[in-house]
Amino acid sequence: MPKEKQDLDLKKNLPEDYSMIEASHYSLFSALFRYPVEGYQNDVRECMNLLETYYPDAAVEMKRFVDYTTTESTDTLEELFNKTFHIQAICFLDIGYVLFGEDYKRGEFLVHMKKEQAIVEHDCGEELPDNLANVLTLLTKTKDEKFLNELAVRILIPALKKMLEEFDAARLEMKDRILKKKHKVLIQEDIENRNIYNHALNALVLVIEKDFAGITYEPTLVKPEIGGVNFLTNCDSCATPEKTTTEPQLAN
């Protein structure tokens, strides 16, 4: 079966009473947040085909990203990727850092993600287990429904929205002033297209919110100062002491 057909038949061969959210299509998104190599443009087109078929609102948001990335060279895309996520970065792709910064909970989160990646036998390569591309791959591989729902709703959606905040024009202008004062030069020169990944991130949020609509937790935002909650299903090694809060105590 052609890869395109296989990816688009999202519900094929699933039993009628199957309730776990199908997540195999997140492998298409994971490719967009990896370092661009030859064939990256094909990955972008393949993801867009999925969005146009199943997620028209996300496809509209994605269009500018698609138009740009499918007409530029791989070298140009590599440079843009580095400037967006690495060198004088707008934001970072490591979810634990996005949510917790340098707080010790980032280390705990990373340990849990490494454990979950090992459970599904996913080789994270040179990137950390909580790198966005690896987390999206984990969504496609886990068989634990509770973990899948919690990872998507309590971790990914808040993290992606925090990443998107960094693309705000005022924040970018402030970063530019700080970087120019510190380094005397800005590496990012293509101002018009510097925020192109903003569209891919927005489209991803729309897809996750549609797939996991109706699944909620209190509170829905994960904050660095949060304590006493095993916020991932298999967080049985969490050393954070329990607190009496309104937050749900998740199963280990």
N, C-alpha and C positions, 0 to 999 in steps of 0.2 A: 504494500500500500504506500503511495506517495506520502512523504512527510507532511505536506500541507493538509492532505485529506485526513491523515491520522490525527493531527493536532486539532482539527476543527470538529471532528466527531466526538465532542466532549462527553457525551452520555452513552456512547455505544457500549454494548455488552454489559452494562450495569443492571443488576436485578431491579425489579420494579419497586421493591421496598427499600432500596439503598438510600440512606439519608445523609451520608457524609458528603460535604460539598466537594465537587470535582475541582481539582486544582492543577491538573496537568498543564494547562495553558500558561501557567506562570513561568514555565521554562522559556517561553518566547520572550517574556519581559526580562528574565534574568540575563539573556544574551545582550540586551541593550545596555546593561550597566556593567558589562565587562570591558576590558581594554579593547578598543576596536582593532580588528585584524581583517585580513582579506575575507570577504564574505559577510562583513558586518551589515552592509547595505541590504543584502538579501534577508538577513535576520529582521531588519527593520520592516521591510515590505511584508514579510510573513506575519509579523505581529500586527501590522496594520490590517491585513486581510482578516485576521481574527476579530479585531475591533469593529470593522465595518460590518461584519456578519452578526456579531452578538452584542456589541457595546457601542452603538452609534454615537452616543454622547462622548464617550472616551475617544472615538475616532476623530471627532471634530477637534477635540483638544490636542490630539496627537498630530494633526495634519502639518503644522509648521515644522515640527521635529522631523517628520518624514520627508517633507519637501527639501529641507536643508541637508539632512544626512545622506539621502540617496542621490544627491547631485554633487557632493564633494568627494575628494579623494580620501583614501584611507589615512594618508599622512596628515591631512587637515583635521580629520576626525580624531586621530590620536592626540594631536596638539590640543584640540578643544577639550577632550576628555581630561587630559592632564591639568589644564588650566581651570577646569570646573571642579575637579575632585582632589587634586594633588598640589600643584604649584600655585601658591597664592589662591588657594581653593575658595570657592563660593561656599561649598558645604562638603561634608565627608560622607563616605559610603558605609562606614562601620556603625551599625545600628546602636550598639552599646554606647559608643562615644556620643552619638547624637542625643540619646536619651539621658545619659548619666554623666557625660563629661569625664572629668578625672575622679569622680566619686568612686569609692571602693565597690559600689554596686555594679559598676561596669565590669570589674573583674569577675564577680559572681555570675553576672549575666553571660560573660564569655565562656566560663566553665560550663554552664548549662547548655549553651549553644554547641559547644564542642561535643558534649555528651550526646545531644540529639542528632548531630551530624553523623556521629559514629554509629548510632542505632540504625540509621538508614543506609549506612556504608557509603556516605558521600565524601569523596575526596575534595577538599576545599582548595587544593592547589596552593599557590603562594599567598592567597588572601586569607584573612581571618575568618573563623566560622560565622561571625556576625556581619560580614560584608553583605551588602544588600543582595548582590547576585547569588551568593550562597544561601542566604535566608529564603529567597524566592525559590531556589532549587529545593530547599528543605520542604517548602509548602507542597511541592509536587510529589515528594517521596514519603512523607510521614503517613502512617496508617492510623495514627492516634487522633481521633476526631476532636476530643477536647483540647488537645495540644494545638491542633490545626486552627481551631476557632480562636483560641486565646492568642496564639502567635499573630494571627491576622488582625484581630480587632484591638487587642490591648497593647501590642507591640508595634506592628508594622504601620498601621494607620497613624497613630500619634507620631511615630518617628518620621514618616514621610511628610507629615504636615509641618513638623519642626524644620525639616530640610527645606521645604518650600518657603518658609518664612525668610530664609537666607537670600532668596532671590528678589525680595522686596527692593524696589528702587532706592529707597532711603537707606536701607542697610548696605546695599552695594556701594552707594556713594560714600558712606561713612568708612567702609572698608578700604575703598580706593584712597581716601585721604590719609588714613593711618598707614597703609602700605607705602604710599608715595613719600610720606614723611620719614618712614623707617628705612626704606630701601632706595629712595630717590628715583625709582623707576617702576612702572607698572608693566608686567609681562603681558597682561591681557589687553590686547589692542582692538579686537573685533567687538566693539561695544554692542553693535546691533544683534549679534548672534551669541553673545556670551551666556545668555540665559536660556539657550535652546533646550537644555535638559529639563528645564522647568516644565515644559509641555509633556515630556515623557513621564515625569514624576506625577504630574496632575492626572494624566490618563490612568496611571497605575492606581492612584487613590480611588478614582471613579470605578474602576473594575473591582477592586477589593470591596468597596462599600456596596456595590450591587450584589456581588457574590455572597457576602456575609450580612446582608440586610436582615434585621430582626434579631441578630445576635448582639447582645449588649452586656456590659459589665459596669458595675459601680465601684469606683469611678472609672470612666472610660479612658482618662488620660494617665499615662505613666509619667511620673515626675522624679527627678533625681532624689528628692527628699523622701520619697515613699518608703515606708518601712513596715516590716511585719507581715508581708504578703509574699507567698511563693507564687510570683506572677506568671510562671510557666508551670505547666502541668506536672512535669517531672523534676521540679526543683526541690528534690528531697535532701540536698546537701546544703541548702541555704542556711547561713549562720546568723541571719538577721533575726533578732529577738521578736517575738510576737507582741503585737499591740492590740488593744481593744479598739476597733474602728468599725466603720460601716462597710469596709471593703470586704469582698467575698474571700473566704479561705479556700483556695483551690486545691483540688485533689492532688496528692503526690503519686 
